Structures are given as C-alpha cells and as structure tokens.
Amino acid sequence: MRQSRSNEQSPHVRKHLLPEECRRLIAAAGKRGRCQLRDKTLVMLTWRHGLRASEACNLQWDQVDLNNATLYVRRSKGGKPSTHSLDRDELHALRKLRQDTTGAFVFESERGGPISVDTLARICAQAGVDAGIAVHVHPHMLRHGAGYSLINDGVDVRLVQDFLGHRNIATTAIYTELAPKRLAAVKVR
C-alpha cells in the first residue's frame, strides 16, 4: 500500500474560495503591511476579474481606462484577451493607487517594478490566516473562486469562458462540476 507524501494534496482539498471568503481576504489584505491599498486592490482585482497571478502582477496602467471604467486583460498561457468593466469601488481604489505609482505597473514593488508572484502568494497566505480562512490560500484560488462564483450565479458557461480567457470550453467546464445549483432542477420521481 502506497503512503501519501506530505507535499501531495488530497483530491478532495478545495481549490477555490467562496465569495464570502474572498471578501474577507480582500479586507484582511488591506489591513496589513506598508502597502495596504496596493495589496487590497491587488487581491480584489485578481478575484473579481479572474486573473492569474502573473496577469495581476504584470498589470500595467495602459490596460486601465479610468475614464471609461474598463480593464483590458492580457491573458497569459495563450488565453484570449478581454475587456472587463470596473466597479465603482475598483475605480476609486485604482484612482488613489495611480497617485502613488510612478511607473508603468499598477502594482509596483518598492523598487518601482512589478511585484512578484511570490509577493502576491505571501499576501494571500497571510491575509488568509488573518481572515480566518481554514485552508491555505494561494492566488490561483481567487481565479477558481471567480469561475465557481459566476457558474453558481447562473452565468452561461460560454460567457465564463470568455471572461476567464479560456480558449477551450473544457477548461471552463471544471467550474460546473462542483456547482451545487447545477443539479437543483434534477429530481428523481
């Protein structure tokens, strides 16, 4: 019988965050460290726009249109780019953040370049602890959380595919697997 190694995850470990957990994570990220506004806005946009960690960390000001409240998302891993609308609180945070940045990157390090994916991972992990989230939080859980949340809210899987920039619908279909509402209309009679 094979014993599991400590670095292997159980297939039953949840790989996404619930919307309430994401909201708590955003709030917690904004209460710690020297760059509270940056960290809170970073976590918020990563979740709400289903960004991969690299997409969030490398987000540049030329992708943000504060006048028209839009965000142009350049997808990595061969994903399809898309344009997302920005909510009022996102716009407010980005306008304030814009005043504090000097370079091309929205989420600057203290040296003026983009923050690293490792920095985002540390922000998420620590904010997860501070928010009382029972699982170890990593940035990709925000992207998965966005996908599951949209599917659970009844958004068509093709729209979720476009929103997340997936080229293949099979990649998006994973979000339908755990959606509790997907089987609500099915009843055995």
N, C-alpha and C positions, 0 to 999 in steps of 0.2 A: 504494500500500500504506500502510495506516494505522500509525503508530507509537504504541506504548502510552505513556501518560503515567505519570510516576513515582508518582502517587498512586493509580493503579488497581492492584487486586490481581489476580493471576492466578487463574482459576477453580480452579486446582489447589492453591492455598495452603490448607493445613489450617486449618479454622475452629474446631477443638476441641482440647482437651488430653486426653492419655491419662491413665488413673488414676495411674500412677506419676509422671507429670509434675505432676499436681495435688497429690499427696502431697509432692513436693519443693518445690512452690510454697508450700504451707502452711508447711512447715518454714522455708523461707527468709524468709517474711513475718514469722515470729516471732523473727527474729534481727537485725532492723534497726530503727532509729528509736527514738523515745521511747515509742511506744505498741505495744510488741511483742505483748502479749496481745491487745489490741484487733485489731490487724492480722491476726494468725494466726487468731483466731476468726472474723473477718470473711471471710477467704478460705475457711476451712473450711466455714462455713455457706453461703456463696454456691455452692460446688461441690456439697456434699452434698445441698442442698435445691433445686438448680437455680434459684437466684434470679437475677432480672435485677439489674443494678447498682442501679437506683433502689429496688427492693424490699429489697435488703440494706442500703443506706444509710439508708433510712427505717424500718427495723425498730424497733418500739417494745416496751418491756417488757411492755405489756399483751397482746402477742402471744405471749409466752413463759410457759409454765406449768412452773416448775422443780419443783413437787411431783409433777406427773403426767408429766413428761418429754415435753412436747408443744410444738410450734411452730405457731401459726396463721399461715398465709401469706396475706397480702392481695396478690393479683396486680394488677399494672398492665396497661395495654394491653387492658383488657376481659377479662382472664383469669379463670378460675374459682378462687375461694379454696379452700384445702385445709388440712387439719391433718396435720402430719408428726410422727413420733416422733423424739425426740432420743437420740442415743447417749450412753453414759457420759462419753466424753471431751468431748463438746459440753456436756453438763450441767456438768461440772467447770469448764470454761473460762467458761461463762456465769455460774456462781455467783461465781467470782472477779471477773469483769468487773462484775457487779452491785454489788459492794462499792466499785468505783472510779468508778461513774457516779452522777450526781446528778439527771439529768433523765429525760425520757420515752424518749429514744432509746438503743438498745442500743449503737450505735457512735457515740459522741459525738466531736465536734470538741473542740479545746481551749477553745472558747468555750461549750461546753455544748449546741450544736445538733447536728443530724445531720451526719455527714461528707458531703462532696460526692462525686458520681460521679467527678469529676476526681481526687479524692484516692484513691479506690479504683483508678482506672486507673493512677495513679502507683505505688501499692503493688504492683499486679500486674506492671507493666512492670519495676520494679526487682527484685522477687522473682524474676521470670522470668530476668533476667540472672544474679542471684546463684545460682539453681538450675541454671544451665547449660542452659536450655531453648533450643533452636535457633531458634524462631520468636518474633516479637514477641508478647508476651502481653497480652491485654486482658480485662476482666472477663467479657464475653459468652462467651469461650472456656470458662469454667468451667460456664456453663449448658449449652452444647453438649456439653461433656465429660460432664456428668451424663446427658444424654439418650443419647449414644452408649454410655456405660458400662452403663446399665440395659438397653438393647436387646441389647448384646453378652452380657450376663449372662442373657439369655433371658426377661426380664420382658416380659409381654404389652404390646403397643403401646397398648392402651386404658388400662392401668394407668399407663404412662409419660405418656400424655396427661393423666390426672387429676393425676399427681404434678407435672407442669410447668404445669398450669393452662390447657392449650390448650383452646379451645372447638371447634376444627376438627381432626379426625384427620389431615387432610392436612399440617397444620403439624408434627405429631409424626412423620409418615411419613418426613421427611427423615433422621431418625436411622437408619432401616433401610437407607438407600442405601449407606452405607459400612461396614456391619457385616460383617466378614469371615466370621462364623459363619453368616450368613443363607443362604449357598449351600453350606454344608458337606455337607448331605444330598443335594444335587443332583449326580448323576453321569451322564455320557454313557456309554452302554453299547454 
